[in-house]
Amino acid sequence: MKLKFSYNLFRVIISLSFILGSIGIASAASPTALPDPNRIRYKPLSFEPPRTQRLRLENGLVLYILPDKELPLVKIKVVVRTGSMYDPAGREGLAELTATMMKTGGIAGMSGNAVDETLESMAATFDSTVNRDSGILSFSVLKKDLDRGFDLFSRILTQPSFEEMKLTLAKDLKLEELRRIMDDPQKLAFREFGRLMHEGSPRGRVTTSASIRSIQRDDLLLCHKLFYHPENVMISISGDIDIPEAKLLIERYLGGWRSSERRPEPPPLPRQQDGGIYFLTKDVPQSIAIFGWLAPAKRDAQFYPFEVLDFIVGSGGFRSRIFQEIRTNLGLAYSTGSFYKAKGDYGLFGAYALTKSASTVKVVSRIEKILREIGQKPVSTEELEGAKKAILNSFIFSFTSAEKIASQQLMIEYEDLSEDHLLTYRPKIEKVNAADIRDAAIGLSPERAILLIVGNEDVYREVASIFGKVSRVEANF
């Protein structure tokens, strides 16, 4: 059964398919005649999300356009090849502050307060996020205000003025945010974990109070000039807009935008480090333990086995091995599981647990055992098929809006993946077998892991006495 894509239809099609599949099998007359849900059979669904229109302007700007007339709203997403990994030494936090200030710090001919008031008058929104290896700006505006809104958006993108008073405020807010991290052990742990996993690389630098205080307006102007230009930016446009209309709008407001002559090279990719145990002392009654390994990139053939492996080990919620053992069976963790974060060129795999201080060593030992077993014993057919089915069902729901579809297709190019990455994802997950899982898990030996534990002094002494060499680390704020 092949369906023409419809957003309204898609939202209910999965649920309806289960009902429709049981017609003729169950008797509506008596509840006792209903079949076992696990034995209901129905025809497989097949759908193809619509393809976006890709354009490249003469100035190098890449666009992905996908109309959707369901709501009188237009959404724009900008992905910039920037990120904290480009921050100069001693100016960590620059990329984030630059993106933040693009909205709040005013634009040519308009103050930051005036920009806020204009956005509010149109019920338009502008947000920014900067990660380690990318920057994302998002803008939404009602159809009736599209021309006025896009004019403002284009000026925010190309002509920020970075007002001194607004910069002072933004720095003060960031300093307060850094101060509060020490009050959040989980956030603190994952911050330091990211630094350790990228040790020795600009990717591992973290923002500090000193680095924020050192940033000046000229730094923001230079950062914007280096990274915010057409050949370094990709844009998706979705919603109540026709393709010719989108082309005209882009050409009018961004066609004259010019690229920077300087284009910084990305820092080297993370390298595999020797395993080790690191301890960050914090006087709290619970501990946080995080294991980490470098893992396959999205372009790697082992990406698909790792997706399934991650689900089985810890990201699959109640059904995952770590959750079942650590929380359900032993009751030793407030939160526990695993994560697999894959980029186009590299990936990270991790396992974690939040537990009371007295059970730290036991929890760490159990996670080590689970990770050893996944590489030594084949997963059962039931466990494997259940994981693949859950992953594929979740994947379908990533296509529930034009905005998500356009964004995903943009990110395929951003991460330099094959054009058919989304179309081949499902069949490649379906082909994963028990041997693939075992082979993928070979590199996840506890001895090769970076293990960070955040806990009190009593935990440190016990960990050191049981596991041997433990390196102390200190958080720098």
Phi and psi in degrees as a GROMACS rama.xvg file:
@    title "Ramachandran Plot"
@    xaxis  label "Phi"
@    yaxis  label "Psi"
@TYPE xy
-112.431  127.908  LYS-2
-112.864  140.597  LEU-3
-74.4894  133.468  LYS-4
-64.6017  132.46  PHE-5
-143.638  128.485  SER-6
-64.1168  -44.5335  TYR-7
-64.1628  -42.9186  ASN-8
-65.1539  -40.3624  LEU-9
-61.9397  -33.6955  PHE-10
-64.7381  -24.2628  ARG-11
-115.257  -9.34513  VAL-12
-64.1291  -36.3736  ILE-13
-64.7707  -46.2579  ILE-14
-65.4805  -43.4197  SER-15
-65.4496  -31.406  LEU-16
-62.1784  -34.7453  SER-17
-68.2595  -38.0319  PHE-18
-69.9151  -46.9702  ILE-19
-64.1757  -33.9272  LEU-20
-66.3581  -21.4835  GLY-21
-94.1585  -4.51708  SER-22
-63.1034  133.481  ILE-23
89.9064  -12.4268  GLY-24
-97.9958  -43.7956  ILE-25
-99.1551  151.138  ALA-26
-94.9456  125.582  SER-27
-76.8212  -10.5464  ALA-28
-76.3476  -30.6289  ALA-29
-137.067  129.038  SER-30
-58.7258  -30.4931  PRO-31
-69.3333  -14.5681  THR-32
-87.9205  -5.76104  ALA-33
-65.3482  138.89  LEU-34
-78.4616  166.366  PRO-35
-64.6418  122.401  ASP-36
-54.9332  -31.042  PRO-37
-71.5953  -13.6569  ASN-38
-104.536  0.664874  ARG-39
-68.682  133.616  ILE-40
-118.928  141.207  ARG-41
-150.869  160.997  TYR-42
-66.4832  139.852  LYS-43
-65.2558  141.982  PRO-44
-86.351  144.295  LEU-45
-131.898  129.172  SER-46
-143.307  153.529  PHE-47
-127.674  112.723  GLU-48
-62.6702  148.778  PRO-49
-64.9347  147.855  PRO-50
-84.0227  138.475  ARG-51
-79.7432  159.369  THR-52
-87.2643  120.897  GLN-53
-100.301  132.886  ARG-54
-130.983  151.975  LEU-55
-133.146  118.717  ARG-56
-75.2407  165.347  LEU-57
-60.9256  -28.3823  GLU-58
-83.0394  1.45162  ASN-59
100.081  -6.91962  GLY-60
-68.7785  127.937  LEU-61
-100.252  133.05  VAL-62
-125.65  143.75  LEU-63
-124.107  124.13  TYR-64
-123.292  129.899  ILE-65
-140.463  103.746  LEU-66
-67.9649  148.135  PRO-67
-155.657  109.527  ASP-68
-88.3637  11.2706  LYS-69
-63.3434  -40.3762  GLU-70
-128.69  150.768  LEU-71
-79.2805  60.401  PRO-72
-140.694  139.498  LEU-73
-118.668  132.028  VAL-74
-119.466  136.715  LYS-75
-125.187  133.421  ILE-76
-125.548  131.458  LYS-77
-115.868  125.603  VAL-78
-111.894  125.256  VAL-79
-116.059  135.345  VAL-80
-78.3576  76.1718  ARG-81
-139.138  -160.213  THR-82
139.724  169.355  GLY-83
-65.3523  -20.4157  SER-84
-69.398  -14.1093  MET-85
-94.1637  -6.57255  TYR-86
-60.0639  132.534  ASP-87
-64.8909  149.984  PRO-88
-58.4277  130.103  ALA-89
87.8481  -7.1508  GLY-90
-123.789  29.6643  ARG-91
-58.6305  134.993  GLU-92
103.79  -4.69134  GLY-93
-64.0552  -46.4341  LEU-94
-61.7527  -41.0777  ALA-95
-66.4333  -45.7113  GLU-96
-62.8997  -37.5725  LEU-97
-60.3285  -47.7217  THR-98
-64.7457  -41.3606  ALA-99
-61.5366  -44.3631  THR-100
-74.151  -16.9766  MET-101
-62.31  -30.5314  MET-102
-89.8594  -49.1094  LYS-103
-81.3985  -21.4216  THR-104
-91.9  10.4376  GLY-105
84.1804  168.797  GLY-106
-134.826  173.372  ILE-107
-56.645  120.748  ALA-108
82.6194  4.65733  GLY-109
-151.136  130.345  MET-110
-72.9914  165.323  SER-111
-60.741  -41.0141  GLY-112
-63.3833  -39.3957  ASN-113
-66.6461  -37.2472  ALA-114
-62.175  -45.7936  VAL-115
-59.8667  -43.9228  ASP-116
-65.4324  -38.6284  GLU-117
-67.7987  -43.2132  THR-118
-59.9388  -44.453  LEU-119
-63.9876  -38.4163  GLU-120
-65.65  -24.7297  SER-121
-99.4618  0.754396  MET-122
56.1276  32.0847  ALA-123
-92.0059  155.69  ALA-124
-128.464  146.53  THR-125
-138.209  125.862  PHE-126
-134.573  156.703  ASP-127
-139.458  146.085  SER-128
-141.449  135.303  THR-129
-121.643  125.755  VAL-130
-104.461  -170.581  ASN-131
-63.0679  -38.5935  ARG-132
-128.409  20.5166  ASP-133
-165.009  160.667  SER-134
-125.718  139.824  GLY-135
-128.817  125.401  ILE-136
-115.569  137.351  LEU-137
-130.186  141.942  SER-138
-141.616  135.981  PHE-139
-134.888  144.755  SER-140
-151.714  146.809  VAL-141
-66.0925  148.696  LEU-142
-55.5688  -39.6868  LYS-143
-66.2593  -20.4276  LYS-144
-109.295  17.7928  ASP-145
-59.8363  -49.1876  LEU-146
-64.1794  -46.9629  ASP-147
-63.6066  -42.1398  ARG-148
-67.2911  -40.719  GLY-149
-69.8081  -32.2948  PHE-150
-59.3034  -47.0339  ASP-151
-65.7395  -44.4841  LEU-152
-59.1708  -44.2822  PHE-153
-63.9462  -33.8264  SER-154
-73.8567  -35.6425  ARG-155
-61.3595  -41.3124  ILE-156
-71.0501  -37.5088  LEU-157
-109.595  -19.9008  THR-158
-132.513  45.256  GLN-159
-67.4143  146.471  PRO-160
-107.596  -15.8709  SER-161
54.22  64.7285  PHE-162
-58.169  139.028  GLU-163
-60.2685  -44.356  GLU-164
-64.0977  -39.9702  MET-165
-69.1835  -33.9402  LYS-166
-64.3722  -43.0582  LEU-167
-58.8077  -42.9918  THR-168
-64.9844  -43.9688  LEU-169
-62.4541  -39.2284  ALA-170
-67.0947  -40.405  LYS-171
-62.0892  -41.4713  ASP-172
-65.0095  -39.5668  LEU-173
-67.7535  -39.2812  LYS-174
-61.4151  -40.0072  LEU-175
-67.0347  -38.1416  GLU-176
-61.9703  -42.8567  GLU-177
-63.49  -40.6849  LEU-178
-61.0639  -36.5256  ARG-179
-76.1606  -16.5618  ARG-180
-60.168  -35.3572  ILE-181
-64.6383  -18.9883  MET-182
-89.5525  -1.64978  ASP-183
-124.382  89.8131  ASP-184
-55.8475  -35.7371  PRO-185
-67.8676  -46.1507  GLN-186
-63.3489  -40.2851  LYS-187
-59.798  -44.6772  LEU-188
-63.1044  -45.9994  ALA-189
-72.3599  -27.8004  PHE-190
-63.7123  -48.4933  ARG-191
-70.9156  -32.0332  GLU-192
-61.5233  -45.4872  PHE-193
-60.9363  -37.2019  GLY-194
-65.4748  -43.2141  ARG-195
-66.2634  -38.4648  LEU-196
-69.4817  -20.7905  MET-197
-115.302  29.6622  HIS-198
-56.123  136.347  GLU-199
82.5815  6.59938  GLY-200
-129.936  151.545  SER-201
-56.2026  -22.5014  PRO-202
-64.8461  -21.7992  ARG-203
-93.3912  -1.47613  GLY-204
-68.0422  146.959  ARG-205
-124.061  152.068  VAL-206
-72.8618  136.705  THR-207
-127.962  167.992  THR-208
-60.1614  -40.6394  SER-209
-64.8615  -41.3417  ALA-210
-67.6366  -37.5733  SER-211
-66.1381  -43.4006  ILE-212
-63.9769  -27.9291  ARG-213
-79.4747  -14.5946  SER-214
-76.0996  130.49  ILE-215
-118.717  168.796  GLN-216
-56.9405  -39.646  ARG-217
-61.2478  -31.9752  ASP-218
-64.52  -40.8662  ASP-219
-66.2827  -41.2967  LEU-220
-61.0545  -42.0525  LEU-221
-68.0583  -42.3907  LEU-222
-60.0326  -44.4091  CYS-223
-62.974  -42.2818  HIS-224
-63.8681  -38.0514  LYS-225
-73.8704  -36.0736  LEU-226
-112.567  -27.6114  PHE-227
-98.6294  82.2625  TYR-228
-147.981  162.069  HIS-229
-54.7104  -41.0299  PRO-230
-77.4495  -3.91216  GLU-231
-113.47  7.60577  ASN-232
-129.212  142.495  VAL-233
-128.87  141.776  MET-234
-130.188  135.264  ILE-235
-112.563  139.039  SER-236
-126.373  126.054  ILE-237
-139.252  159.682  SER-238
116.027  -150.622  GLY-239
-80.1615  70.9575  ASP-240
-153.027  134.903  ILE-241
-83.1033  156.641  ASP-242
-61.1752  -46.5741  ILE-243
-59.9049  -38.1422  PRO-244
-64.7968  -41.3894  GLU-245
-65.1971  -42.1753  ALA-246
-59.4364  -46.1547  LYS-247
-61.9948  -42.3504  LEU-248
-64.2896  -46.051  LEU-249
-64.0138  -46.0533  ILE-250
-61.9464  -39.2519  GLU-251
-66.4737  -43.9889  ARG-252
-100.747  -21.7572  TYR-253
-125.094  -2.28628  LEU-254
-64.644  -28.1403  GLY-255
-91.6853  1.58795  GLY-256
-67.1134  137.281  TRP-257
-118.36  152.388  ARG-258
-82.7752  158.269  SER-259
-78.5244  149.797  SER-260
-78.4432  -23.7389  GLU-261
-101.574  129.774  ARG-262
-132.182  99.4004  ARG-263
-60.0763  141.121  PRO-264
-81.7831  140.578  GLU-265
-65.9087  148.025  PRO-266
-66.054  161.54  PRO-267
-58.18  153.807  PRO-268
-68.426  156.925  LEU-269
-59.0348  146.091  PRO-270
-108.932  151.823  ARG-271
-65.5014  125.443  GLN-272
-104.408  162.475  GLN-273
-66.8343  145.26  ASP-274
-66.8305  157.007  GLY-275
-174.801  159.647  GLY-276
-107.227  127.984  ILE-277
-121.585  143.002  TYR-278
-129.87  127.475  PHE-279
-112.174  116.276  LEU-280
-79.7021  128.776  THR-281
-146.762  131.555  LYS-282
-80.3387  79.7353  ASP-283
-132.351  157.236  VAL-284
-84.4243  7.49233  PRO-285
-137.013  164.033  GLN-286
-121.155  157.124  SER-287
-124.883  125.824  ILE-288
-119.748  129.959  ALA-289
-131.662  121.527  ILE-290
-94.3028  145.981  PHE-291
-146.737  143.171  GLY-292
-138.082  150.951  TRP-293
-68.7994  146.981  LEU-294
-140.457  171.531  ALA-295
-62.2836  148.741  PRO-296
-79.5155  168.672  ALA-297
-63.6161  -26.3686  LYS-298
-81.4868  -6.49344  ARG-299
-85.6101  142.412  ASP-300
-62.138  -25.6372  ALA-301
-81.3027  -0.244603  GLN-302
-56.044  -42.6672  PHE-303
-71.3646  -46.5322  TYR-304
-58.1342  -36.0566  PRO-305
-67.9146  -33.9681  PHE-306
-58.7745  -44.9343  GLU-307
-72.3564  -41.6076  VAL-308
-57.2535  -45.8724  LEU-309
-59.4741  -43.5422  ASP-310
-62.0539  -45.5076  PHE-311
-65.8757  -42.5168  ILE-312
-71.6758  -48.4856  VAL-313
-157.903  -17.5646  GLY-314
-89.6826  -2.93547  SER-315
-85.0991  16.2919  GLY-316
67.0493  -134.866  GLY-317
-59.2791  -27.1445  PHE-318
-85.6169  -11.3523  ARG-319
-73.7932  155.42  SER-320
-66.357  -43.7491  ARG-321
-64.3236  -44.9157  ILE-322
-62.8772  -46.2093  PHE-323
-60.0798  -44.4987  GLN-324
-77.9656  -52.0526  GLU-325
-74.5914  -43.3324  ILE-326
-96.8484  -51.362  ARG-327
-71.1416  -51.8847  THR-328
-76.992  -43.7332  ASN-329
-100.502  -20.6378  LEU-330
62.2143  39.2305  GLY-331
-107.304  1.378  LEU-332
-136.988  139.81  ALA-333
-74.4458  -38.473  TYR-334
-148.587  138.504  SER-335
-159.62  156.126  THR-336
161.804  -156.946  GLY-337
-140.861  170.076  SER-338
-150.126  147.337  PHE-339
-131.594  111.827  TYR-340
-111.594  103.547  LYS-341
-106.058  133.626  ALA-342
-106.569  178.856  LYS-343
-63.6781  -31.6225  GLY-344
-115.398  -9.04955  ASP-345
-164.911  169.622  TYR-346
-145.487  164.421  GLY-347
-128.201  138.584  LEU-348
-122.057  138.139  PHE-349
-146.437  160.481  GLY-350
-133.376  146.948  ALA-351
-147.325  163.888  TYR-352
-158.128  140.854  ALA-353
-110.523  118.304  LEU-354
-143.492  165.394  THR-355
-70.1921  154.909  LYS-356
-55.4251  -43.0159  SER-357
-64.6828  -21.2273  ALA-358
-105.628  9.89578  SER-359
-58.0887  -52.2483  THR-360
-62.4628  -41.2296  VAL-361
-64.2877  -41.878  LYS-362
-65.6683  -44.7135  VAL-363
-59.4957  -43.6335  VAL-364
-63.9065  -40.2937  SER-365
-66.8532  -40.1809  ARG-366
-64.6067  -40.947  ILE-367
-59.003  -41.8782  GLU-368
-63.991  -43.8342  LYS-369
-61.0983  -41.7419  ILE-370
-70.4753  -34.1644  LEU-371
-66.097  -42.5734  ARG-372
-66.3176  -35.3396  GLU-373
-65.0092  -24.6986  ILE-374
-94.3627  -4.98992  GLY-375
-112.356  -32.808  GLN-376
-115.862  137.14  LYS-377
-66.471  141.681  PRO-378
-70.588  151.648  VAL-379
-71.9255  158.197  SER-380
-61.1685  -40.8251  THR-381
-63.1757  -43.8772  GLU-382
-66.1719  -42.5931  GLU-383
-65.3772  -49.4921  LEU-384
-66.7342  -35.3254  GLU-385
-64.4918  -40.0556  GLY-386
-66.308  -45.9781  ALA-387
-63.9766  -40.7724  LYS-388
-62.8034  -43.1216  LYS-389
-64.6673  -41.52  ALA-390
-63.5185  -43.9014  ILE-391
-67.9108  -37.9752  LEU-392
-64.5276  -41.0303  ASN-393
-65.8903  -37.788  SER-394
-61.3565  -39.1814  PHE-395
-58.4509  -38.921  ILE-396
-77.6597  4.19657  PHE-397
-86.1369  3.63458  SER-398
-116.146  31.7508  PHE-399
-86.6209  -0.791911  THR-400
-151.185  155.702  SER-401
-61.5912  -36.0533  ALA-402
-60.5698  -45.5013  GLU-403
-65.1445  -40.9285  LYS-404
-65.1793  -48.4041  ILE-405
-62.0497  -40.7997  ALA-406
-64.8029  -42.4799  SER-407
-63.3056  -43.1453  GLN-408
-68.8396  -32.2035  GLN-409
-64.6934  -44.4565  LEU-410
-66.9459  -25.5713  MET-411
-60.0456  -44.938  ILE-412
-71.0345  -40.0636  GLU-413
-58.1675  -40.4914  TYR-414
-91.9828  6.45277  GLU-415
59.0913  43.8058  ASP-416
-92.431  167.038  LEU-417
-67.4359  148.732  SER-418
-59.9984  -28.1032  GLU-419
-95.4394  20.4111  ASP-420
-56.052  -47.7813  HIS-421
-68.7082  -36.1814  LEU-422
-72.2567  -29.458  LEU-423
-96.7219  -4.66413  THR-424
-58.3343  -50.1534  TYR-425
-60.8438  -52.8344  ARG-426
-62.2121  -31.2244  PRO-427
-73.2598  -34.4089  LYS-428
-67.0792  -42.0214  ILE-429
-60.8848  -29.1138  GLU-430
-81.1651  -11.3212  LYS-431
-63.222  131.172  VAL-432
-121.446  179.369  ASN-433
-62.6535  -35.7484  ALA-434
-66.0039  -37.4013  ALA-435
-62.1394  -41.2373  ASP-436
-63.6915  -44.3655  ILE-437
-62.8369  -43.5146  ARG-438
-64.6518  -38.9649  ASP-439
-65.9348  -32.3696  ALA-440
-81.9365  -7.50563  ALA-441
-58.8229  -38.6411  ILE-442
-78.4641  -1.27671  GLY-443
-97.3238  36.756  LEU-444
-70.654  141.093  SER-445
-57.6097  -29.9652  PRO-446
-65.6025  -24.6614  GLU-447
-94.1786  -2.96325  ARG-448
-81.6152  148.669  ALA-449
-87.9416  116.164  ILE-450
-113.417  118.58  LEU-451
-109.34  130.289  LEU-452
-121.446  128.878  ILE-453
-108.825  120.006  VAL-454
-169.319  -174.31  GLY-455
-88.8403  179.269  ASN-456
-63.368  -36.1739  GLU-457
-61.5547  -40.198  ASP-458
-65.6735  -41.2688  VAL-459
-58.4282  -46.487  TYR-460
-62.9147  -40.1897  ARG-461
-68.8895  -43.4012  GLU-462
-61.6995  -43.4072  VAL-463
-65.132  -36.238  ALA-464
-73.0781  -29.2402  SER-465
-89.4527  -45.1299  ILE-466
-101.291  -6.01675  PHE-467
89.0051  -130.749  GLY-468
-63.0065  125.503  LYS-469
-132.511  126.673  VAL-470
-96.1933  128.423  SER-471
-80.5781  143.503  ARG-472
-129.034  155.636  VAL-473
-124.921  138.215  GLU-474
-79.3741  134.741  ALA-475
-107.526  116.214  ASN-476
